[in-house]
């Protein structure tokens, strides 16, 4: 298990130097943020980012994310050029020694929360999702929630949502299959593993289709282009926001088949209505048995990349909600401790 940490580049208030000090930290997960979505990432930009990370004493082998242009998800006529660009980016990343690309196929936005600073009893704050708040929103009047892509102006967002009215789950599946068949050959050539991130939350919202939300979707996705280059980012927090998803069994099935290339490990507290908030990583802080999840990875021989996902904001820290240093660092150490405990309990080296 290779422990990694997401870093948002020079604008990130969490420095590489501080991340390097987390015990057991292997590498950084990041992206090239100064190239418009849909354009090819130049080799020189990738290498500059890689050098910065490696000069800090950390590995750079995982990209999160190479965004998928909305034209591809919508199946617009421009998609062939954009898919060709995406394939070229994959090849460039392979030339630079990258191993895994995390991406998603969620329409319009890649995650939704109704509050970024829900106060918890211990005084910390966390990201949260309230079903009633979302259900009361009239999308024709506009949407005002945290976590949106701020590049969309209100009229642009409304036009995009209107266009998605003609895209149901079957059509989105077809567009995903078209995309995968266009980029997986490039991934195989480059030695890159593609790792799709599940929908967050794993349910339809605002009338938009969601197609990567449960075990049936994951099986369909992997069978669609059945090659190790087509794999998963299994996010315990995203999938765990639906209590019907058994994360331990998902890990056993898909890690056992070698199709999980990246693991996001975080805990969430979920109620029967589907409301949830993020918590400390420790098992008894949320609804997920993190010990059992980590053991499932261990038992299936997982040797891939993991990262502590979102964390609470604790100890007065400010910055990007969910992506502070302190709680994610605690999460990384906790997860490494679980792994070491399992290994040593079986008399094996870590």
C-alpha positions in Angstrom: 0.0 0.0 0.0 1.5 3.3 -1.1 0.2 6.3 1.0 -0.3 9.5 -1.0 -1.7 13.0 -0.3 -3.6 15.3 -2.6 -1.9 18.6 -3.3 -3.4 21.5 -5.3 -0.1 23.1 -6.5 1.5 26.3 -5.5 -1.8 27.9 -4.4 -2.4 25.1 -1.9 -2.0 26.4 1.7 -0.6 23.0 2.6 3.1 22.8 1.6 5.0 19.9 0.2 7.5 20.3 3.0 4.7 19.7 5.6 3.3 16.7 3.7 6.8 15.2 3.6 6.8 15.1 7.4 3.8 12.8 7.7 5.1 9.4 8.7 4.9 6.8 6.0 4.1 9.2 3.2 5.0 7.9 -0.2 3.9 10.4 -2.7 1.7 13.2 -4.0 -1.5 13.2 -6.0 -1.9 16.3 -8.1 -2.7 17.7 -11.5 -1.8 20.3 -14.1 -4.2 23.1 -13.3 -3.1 25.8 -15.8 -4.3 24.0 -19.0 -7.9 24.5 -20.1 -10.2 21.5 -19.9 -10.1 19.6 -23.2 -6.6 20.8 -24.2 -3.5 18.6 -24.3 -1.3 18.7 -21.2 2.2 19.5 -22.5 5.1 17.3 -21.4 7.0 20.3 -20.1 4.2 21.3 -17.7 4.0 17.7 -16.4 7.7 17.5 -15.9 7.8 20.8 -14.1 5.2 19.6 -11.6 7.0 16.3 -11.2 10.3 18.0 -10.5 8.7 20.2 -7.8 7.2 17.2 -6.1 10.3 15.0 -6.3 12.6 17.8 -5.2 10.5 17.8 -2.0 11.3 14.1 -1.5 8.0 12.6 -2.6 7.0 10.4 -5.5 4.6 11.6 -8.3 2.8 8.7 -9.9 -0.9 9.5 -9.7 -2.9 12.2 -11.4 -6.1 13.5 -9.9 -7.7 14.5 -12.2 -7.6 14.9 -15.9 -11.1 16.4 -16.3 -13.5 15.0 -18.9 -15.0 17.8 -21.0 -18.8 18.2 -20.9 -19.0 17.8 -24.6 -17.8 14.2 -24.2 -20.4 13.5 -21.5 -23.1 15.1 -23.7 -22.0 13.3 -26.9 -21.6 16.6 -28.8 -20.0 16.5 -32.3 -16.8 18.1 -30.8 -16.1 15.0 -28.7 -13.8 13.2 -31.2 -11.3 16.0 -31.1 -11.5 16.2 -27.3 -11.1 12.5 -26.8 -8.1 12.6 -29.1 -6.7 15.3 -26.9 -7.4 13.3 -23.8 -5.6 10.3 -25.3 -2.6 12.5 -26.2 -2.5 13.7 -22.6 -2.5 10.1 -21.4 0.5 9.4 -23.6 2.3 12.5 -22.3 1.7 11.4 -18.7 3.0 8.0 -19.5 6.2 9.5 -21.0 6.7 11.3 -17.7 6.4 8.2 -15.6 2.9 8.6 -14.3 1.1 5.3 -13.5 -2.6 6.1 -12.6 -5.1 8.7 -13.7 -8.1 9.3 -11.5 -11.1 10.9 -13.3 -14.8 11.0 -13.1 -17.8 11.1 -15.5 -20.3 13.1 -13.4 -22.3 15.6 -15.3 -21.7 19.3 -14.6 -19.9 19.0 -11.3 -17.8 16.3 -9.6 -19.2 16.5 -6.0 -22.0 18.2 -4.2 -22.3 19.3 -0.6 -24.9 21.6 1.0 -22.5 23.0 3.6 -18.7 23.1 3.8 -18.4 23.8 7.5 -20.9 21.8 9.5 -20.0 22.1 13.2 -19.4 18.8 14.9 -19.8 18.2 18.7 -16.0 18.1 19.1 -15.7 21.7 17.7 -14.3 20.7 14.4 -16.1 21.3 11.1 -16.8 19.0 8.1 -18.4 18.8 4.7 -22.0 17.7 4.8 -25.0 16.9 2.5 -28.6 17.5 3.4 -31.2 15.8 1.3 -34.0 18.2 2.0 -31.9 21.2 1.1 -31.2 19.7 -2.3 -34.7 18.5 -2.9 -36.1 22.0 -2.3 -33.9 23.6 -5.0 -35.7 24.7 -8.2 -33.0 24.4 -10.8 -34.9 26.7 -13.1 -34.3 29.4 -10.6 -30.6 28.7 -10.3 -28.5 26.7 -7.9 -26.5 28.2 -5.1 -24.5 25.5 -3.3 -20.9 25.1 -2.3 -18.6 22.9 -4.4 -19.7 24.0 -7.9 -17.4 24.8 -10.8 -17.2 28.5 -10.5 -16.3 28.8 -14.1 -19.9 28.6 -15.1 -22.0 31.8 -15.1 -25.6 31.4 -14.0 -27.0 31.5 -17.5 -24.3 29.0 -18.7 -25.1 26.6 -15.9 -28.8 26.8 -16.7 -28.2 26.1 -20.4 -26.0 23.2 -19.5 -28.6 21.7 -17.2 -31.2 22.2 -19.9 -29.1 20.3 -22.4 -28.7 17.4 -19.9 -32.5 17.0 -19.9 -32.0 14.9 -23.1 -29.4 12.7 -21.5 -30.7 9.8 -19.5 -28.6 7.0 -17.8 -28.6 4.9 -21.0 -27.3 7.8 -23.1 -24.7 8.7 -20.5 -23.6 5.1 -20.4 -23.3 5.1 -24.2 -21.2 8.3 -24.1 -18.9 6.8 -21.4 -18.4 3.7 -23.5 -17.5 5.8 -26.5 -15.0 7.7 -24.4 -13.5 4.6 -22.9 -13.1 2.9 -26.3 -11.4 6.1 -27.5 -8.8 6.4 -24.6 -8.1 3.0 -23.2 -5.9 1.9 -26.2 -3.7 5.0 -25.4 -3.6 4.1 -21.7 -2.5 0.5 -22.5 0.2 1.9 -24.9 1.4 4.4 -22.2 1.4 1.9 -19.3 -1.3 4.0 -17.6 -4.2 2.6 -15.4 -7.4 4.6 -15.7 -9.3 4.8 -12.4 -12.8 6.2 -12.5 -14.1 7.9 -9.4 -17.7 7.0 -8.3 -20.5 9.6 -8.2 -20.5 11.8 -5.2 -23.1 11.4 -3.8 -24.0 8.1 -5.5 -27.5 9.1 -6.5 -29.2 11.3 -9.1 -29.5 14.9 -8.2 -31.1 17.9 -10.0 -32.4 15.6 -12.6 -28.9 14.7 -13.7 -28.1 11.0 -14.4 -25.6 9.2 -12.2 -24.1 5.9 -13.5 -21.2 5.0 -11.2 -23.0 4.6 -7.9 -23.2 0.9 -6.9 -21.8 -2.6 -7.4 -23.9 -3.2 -10.5 -22.6 0.0 -12.2 -19.0 -0.9 -11.3 -19.4 -4.4 -12.9 -21.0 -2.9 -16.0 -18.2 -0.3 -16.3 -15.4 -2.8 -16.1 -17.1 -5.3 -18.5 -17.6 -2.5 -21.0 -13.9 -2.4 -21.8 -12.5 -5.5 -20.1 -8.9 -4.7 -19.6 -6.7 -3.9 -16.5 -6.2 -0.4 -17.9 -9.9 0.3 -17.3 -10.2 0.3 -13.5 -11.5 2.1 -10.4 -10.8 4.7 -7.8 -12.8 3.1 -5.0 -13.8 5.9 -2.8 -15.2 4.6 0.5 -16.7 7.9 1.4 -18.5 8.5 -1.9 -19.9 5.0 -2.2 -20.4 4.8 1.5 -22.9 7.7 1.4 -25.4 5.0 0.3 -25.8 2.5 3.1 -26.8 -0.2 0.6 -23.2 -0.2 -0.7 -21.1 -2.7 1.3 -17.6 -1.2 0.9 -15.8 -4.3 2.4 -17.5 -6.5 -0.2 -16.7 -4.1 -3.0 -13.0 -4.1 -2.1 -13.0 -7.9 -1.9 -14.6 -8.2 -5.3 -12.7 -5.5 -7.3 -9.4 -5.5 -5.6 -9.4 -9.3 -5.8 -9.8 -8.9 -9.6 -7.0 -6.4 -9.7 -9.3 -3.6 -10.9 -8.8 -1.1 -8.1 -5.9 1.2 -9.0 -6.5 3.9 -6.4 -8.2 3.9 -3.1 -9.8 6.9 -1.4 -10.2 6.1 2.3 -12.5 8.2 4.5 -15.4 7.7 6.9 -18.8 9.3 6.7 -21.7 9.4 9.1 -24.9 8.5 7.2 -28.6 8.4 8.3 -31.5 6.5 7.0 -32.7 9.5 4.9 -29.4 9.7 3.0 -28.0 12.8 4.9 -24.4 12.5 5.6 -21.4 14.3 6.9 -17.7 13.5 6.9 -15.9 12.5 10.0 -12.5 11.6 11.4 -11.2 8.5 9.7 -11.5 6.3 12.8 -14.2 3.6 12.5 -16.3 4.6 15.5 -16.6 8.2 14.3 -18.8 7.3 11.3 -20.9 4.6 9.6 -18.0 2.7 8.0 -15.8 0.0 9.5 -12.4 1.4 8.3 -10.6 -1.5 10.0 -12.5 -4.0 8.0 -12.1 -2.0 4.8 -8.3 -1.8 5.2 -8.2 -5.5 6.0 -10.1 -6.3 2.8 -7.4 -4.5 0.9 -4.7 -6.3 2.8 -6.3 -9.7 2.3 -6.7 -9.2 -1.5 -3.0 -8.3 -1.8 -3.5 -4.7 -2.7 -0.2 -3.0 -3.6 -1.6 0.2 -5.1 -2.1 3.8 -4.1 -4.3 5.1 -1.3 -4.9 8.5 0.1 -6.8 9.8 3.1 -9.6 11.6 1.5 -11.5 14.6 2.9 -10.8 15.5 6.4 -12.3 17.7 9.1 -11.0 21.2 9.7 -9.5 20.9 13.2 -7.2 22.9 15.6 -8.2 26.2 14.1 -6.9 25.4 10.7 -8.2 27.4 7.8 -7.9 26.8 4.1 -9.6 24.6 1.5 -12.5 22.9 3.2 -12.0 19.2 3.5 -8.4 19.5 2.4 -6.5 20.8 5.5 -3.3 19.3 6.6 -4.0 18.2 10.2 -6.9 15.8 10.0 -5.8 14.2 6.7 -2.4 13.7 8.3 -4.1 12.0 11.2 -6.0 9.9 8.7 -2.9 8.8 6.9 -1.2 7.8 10.1 -4.3 5.9 11.3 -4.6 4.1 8.0 -0.9 3.1 8.0 -1.3 2.0 11.6 -4.2 -0.3 10.6 -2.2 -1.8 7.8 0.8 -2.4 10.1 -1.3 -3.9 12.8 -2.9 -6.4 10.3 0.5 -7.3 8.9 2.3 -7.8 12.2 -0.7 -9.7 13.5 0.0 -12.2 10.8 3.7 -12.2 11.4 4.5 -10.5 8.1 6.7 -7.5 7.3 5.1 -4.2 6.5 
